[in-house]
Amino acid sequence: MYKRRHSSPIEVTEDCKCLSFDDWKTQQANTEDTRRADGEFYDPTTENFPDHAWYDLDQELLRTTISRMCNKLGRPVVDSQIRDAEIADLLKNLDRAKTIPHPSEFNVAVVGNQGVGKSSMINALLNRDLVDASASSSACTAFATIIQHKVDASDDSDVSDLKVSFLDIAEIRDFVEEYIRRYADVYTPDNVPLDNAAVEETDADNESGNEVSDKDVSDADVSDSDFSIISESPASNKRPCRKVSKVVQKGADTAEQFFRIIFNAHWDKSKEAELQTWLDKPDLEDGRFLEHCVKLASEHLAQVQIEEDGSVEYNDVKDSDLPVMRQHATTMWPLIKSVTISTGSVLLRNSIRFMDLPGYGDLNQTRTAVVNEYRRKANFEIVVAKSDRYLSKTDEDRFLHRAIRQHEAKNVFLVLNKKDSCLETPQHQVVRMLKHKTEEPFASIQHRLSKIGNLKGEARKTIQLYRRYLIREAQMADGERECDKIRGKMQRKGVRVFAISSARYFDWLDTSPLEDPPFDPKGTGIPDLRRALLLLPAEASYKTLRYHVFETVTDIEDKVSRILMKFTHDIDVAAIRRYVVEYLPSLSSDLRGLSVTTPNSLLSEAWSDSTKRKIASGMEQQVMNYKTKDDAAYHTFWLMLRNNGIATHGKCTNKNINEDLMQTYKKEIKLWKYNASSKEGNVKQSLQLPVQNTLAELRLRLRAASSDPELKQKVSEALDKLARRIRMVQKELSEQLENATSDNYRRFTTEDDIKCPVAVEMKTAYARINVIRMDERPAHRNGIYKDQRAALIRTVTEDNDGMEPLVNAISVQVKQHQCELWQAVGESFIAAVVGHFEDFAKALAELLENENYMLEAHKLIREHLRQELDGFSKDLALVKRQFNGPEVQHVTKKVRTVQVKEEVLEEA
């Protein structure tokens, strides 16, 4: 795996017993000359690819061979002067065939709390410092960083293309609105609950919230605090209007930094004065400041759009210049949605596309929604956690649960970073730990340590080194044991676990390290993780390339054969073609109509009137429970109303009205999903039946034709190809309908951010209910909690300020969204089917003579094509021999592949 075997790093396994002093001393003497030499480093290019047919293929050889084949076949056609639609179409097909499509990107979302090493893990996997990983630059976590392949970039490339994409105005408005709330939470004097009966609760909740936040949340976990570009601001000299937790205070500080960038206050004193005037207003949330900030943001975006059409792009940026470019992006973070880095890497070349997402755990609900938007688009998810803290934290469990629910356990990795942190355990703690562990290797280590005092006549330094060796053995064994506990826990869930050390891996890429790393390269876990990632898109990539060779390139043979051999005008074949051409628009229109009407006729709303009443009763009881059963203090209820239904801080952090309301009907949606799943076959049949009838009609017409037998055979072959390709599309249709049903179910049973269905439906209602104040009860200040709960109950069960109540709205939306998803699947199916019928009609036309067939120029082209076709077919057969079925992973495959490669090269 690496250039030279390194003997000194320790690899602890279950069966490992630590060395006695004599054995250790002998090992030290024997390995003295084989330790890592100066200038020696790990070469990742020596790693073996995963055992999959995709990696057995010599993809570059295939590309060059197919390109050469197509160029050679098309050369006489390109040089001809004849104007012929069929010849022009051949050239177009040759261009398409010689350009092997890149496999579809496989999106891997990387999530986790701030400071767990997400970015450093990505850097290690890519073998270079590509994304910011230091605390000083954590402002980049305000937006997503996408790392993808740059076309034609080498795996060891040191240049990248950067693209900065900006938020649209609607998204900026959401951010501004929320940051105004964050600032007002701390600095607006009137922003407190007004119910006298709840004052005592409010104080208690504030105190509890402060206790929880300050004790349980470290600076590294609070990502809101990481977005300040300039540490000094007027906010640091302001006095909060009330006692708040560390989390809330940092949210307010981040909000001010957001406004300072929007106002350009860092560089313009007059703008800073203007901003402070706005921030000192007691009515900051009346909408005027919101509109002004959105106006300023629009002006910033307008300048960008004038210059760079909505984004900023930098091409061929050297790795050494990347930090400066990234830092420039961080100075504009309030306006930025993502930064895309396109570069070279073996992972990126093989379709992996990383989505390095902002850390979880900050107060900004809008950013959380953006993170979840990327997560839902991902094919796979990596949850990163610190290896020494996972079992003691609940956040990662929550992230993992969300990942499994979104992608299934087979599409989730848990990566425990910083596995070397076990080496930081103080010696006295290690010694104390050894006294309480009786299993191996701890018992052996404890025994060796107890015998150190008996070593007489040995150099003091030698004894110290041996003791250090024993302590390190114990540290690493304990770290491995903790990882094994997590693996056992995750194995029951079906999630694969990797323990890695990104920092120690980079030590192996350093040609002049200060000391030998404690792990060998494989022991860092990075090579194994990289290999596992390479396997993820392999099957899809293999199928894509196989389809290109066996369908797209093979079509060239058929097309050339039709140019070489024409049949005189045949009435029956011409009639079949005319039928296809004339009937196809009607078929397309009918299918599109069915894609709309069939789902709507098959599906009902999510629940009946009787079920609706039951759900409404459950919602009412749930809201009433906030005061009785759940004992939610008014301050928590007020926080939820103020923050789109989700408590962002305090002792009830993450308490979620939207989630609670959704739970009252989740079982009903599950039942509705089962019913919808049973209707997928009906949708499929409704779309397939007209297509199958058309194919049957074509076969009847062909059987009735009195055409030349050879011509009928050619038409029959074309019809068989059409039917085969439609079967492929039909198989995809089934899978896509099923996926659409699952997606719809997840959508309406997930309420973890403010863009989820209940949160969106209730947003204006929460704002309306939250402003119920003294104007409605002038005689006293008691009873607001009761009034607001009553208003919330009316909103979800009876009337949402003139709109449908929540219980009705969700029922309608479940059906409506499912119909839209199935319609989109149907549109994709129809487009593919129509395309295949068009190709069939074109093939029939090409079988018959045209006006150019008897021209001398056409005869000359046919002669050249006839001469080249045999070589093309022979080369194509050799290329196809590299594929031995879609899922072949035999040991003999590599030998067979090498033989085929040699044959192809000889032909070249």
Protein Blocks (a to p, Z undefined) as FASTA:
>chain_A
ZZbdcfkbccddfklccddfklmmmmmmmmmmmgccehiacdfklpccdddfklmpcfkl
mmmmmmmmmmmmmmmmmmpmbdcfklmmmmmmmmmmmmccdddddddddeddehilpmmm
mmmmnopafbccbfklmmmmmpccdddddehiafkbcbdcdddddddfklmmmmmmmmmm
mmmmmmmmklccfbfklmmmmmmmmmmmmmmmmmmmcfklmmklmmcfblbdfklmpccf
bdcdfklmmmmmmmmmmmmmmnommmmmklmmmmmmmmmpmklmnommmmmmmmmmmmmm
mmmmmmnnopacdehiafklmmmmmmmmmmmmmmpfbdcdddddfklmnopacdddddeh
iablklmmmmmmmmmmpmbdcddddfklmmmpcklmmmmmmmmmmnojklcccddehklm
mmmpcfklmmmmmmmpcbdfklmmmmmmmmmmmmghiafklmmmmmmmmmmmmmmmmmmm
mmmmmmmmmmmnopacddddfklmmmmmpmbbfbdcfbdfklnommmmmmmmmmmmmmmm
mmmmmmmmmmmmmmmmmmmmmmmpccdddfklmmmmmmmmmmmmmmmmmmmmmmmmmmmm
mpccfbdfklmmmmmmmmmmmmmmmmmmnopafklmmmmmmngoiafbdjkgoiafklmm
mmmmmmmmmmmmmmmmmmmmmmmmmmmmmmmmmmmmmmmmmmmpccdfklmmmmmmmmmm
mmmmmmmmmmmmmmmmmmmmmmmmmmmmccfbfkbmklmmmmmmmmmmmmpcfklmmmbm
ghklmmmmmmmmmmmmmogghiacfklmmmmmmmmmmmmmmmmmmmmmmmmmmmmmmmmm
mmmmmmpccfklmpmklmmmmmmmmmmmmmmmmmmmmmmmmpgcjkbcbfklmmmmmmmm
mmmmmmZZ
